[in-house]
Amino acid sequence: MGQRQSEFLRMVWKTTDRICSRQLRPFVGELILALKHHDELTLSPDIEAQFLQMSPSTMDRYTSSCD
């Protein structure tokens, strides 16, 4: 995952008040749709698919270094 994608995941995590990845995971698709609808996000279909398939454990690895 690239820097931009990692930043997006962290932004979504912080926006949701840093909920645990098991709670965040089911809403990633809805969050992506909402952000795209409001022109806050542009993702390639490949990157979007990566987010939709990401496991909670992977999300934890990317958000663990956040303060």
C-alpha positions in Angstrom: 0.0 0.0 0.0 1.3 3.4 -0.9 1.7 6.5 1.1 -1.5 8.1 -0.2 -3.6 5.0 0.6 -2.1 4.7 4.1 -2.9 8.4 4.7 -6.5 7.8 3.6 -6.9 4.8 6.0 -5.5 6.9 8.8 -7.8 9.8 7.9 -10.9 7.5 7.9 -9.8 5.9 11.2 -9.4 9.3 12.8 -12.7 10.6 11.3 -14.5 7.7 13.0 -13.0 8.7 16.3 -10.4 5.9 16.1 -12.8 3.0 16.4 -11.2 -0.4 16.5 -10.6 -2.0 13.1 -13.2 -4.7 13.7 -15.8 -2.0 14.0 -14.3 0.1 11.2 -14.0 -2.7 8.6 -17.8 -3.1 7.9 -18.1 0.6 7.1 -15.1 1.2 4.8 -17.3 0.7 1.7 -19.9 3.3 2.9 -17.2 5.7 3.9 -15.5 5.5 0.5 -18.9 6.0 -1.3 -19.7 9.1 0.9 -16.3 10.6 0.4 -16.4 10.1 -3.4 -20.0 11.5 -3.5 -18.7 14.7 -1.8 -15.7 14.9 -4.1 -13.4 14.4 -1.1 -11.7 11.3 -2.5 -10.6 9.8 -5.8 -9.4 6.2 -5.8 -8.6 3.9 -8.7 -10.8 0.8 -8.8 -7.7 -1.3 -7.8 -7.0 0.7 -4.7 -10.7 0.8 -3.7 -10.8 -3.0 -4.0 -7.8 -3.2 -1.7 -9.6 -1.2 0.9 -12.8 -3.3 0.6 -10.8 -6.5 1.0 -8.5 -5.3 3.8 -8.7 -7.3 7.0 -9.0 -5.7 10.4 -5.4 -6.9 11.2 -4.0 -5.1 8.2 -5.9 -2.0 9.2 -4.3 -2.3 12.7 -0.9 -2.4 11.2 -1.4 0.8 9.2 -3.0 2.7 12.1 -0.8 1.5 14.9 1.8 4.2 14.4 -0.8 7.0 14.6 -1.0 9.1 17.8 
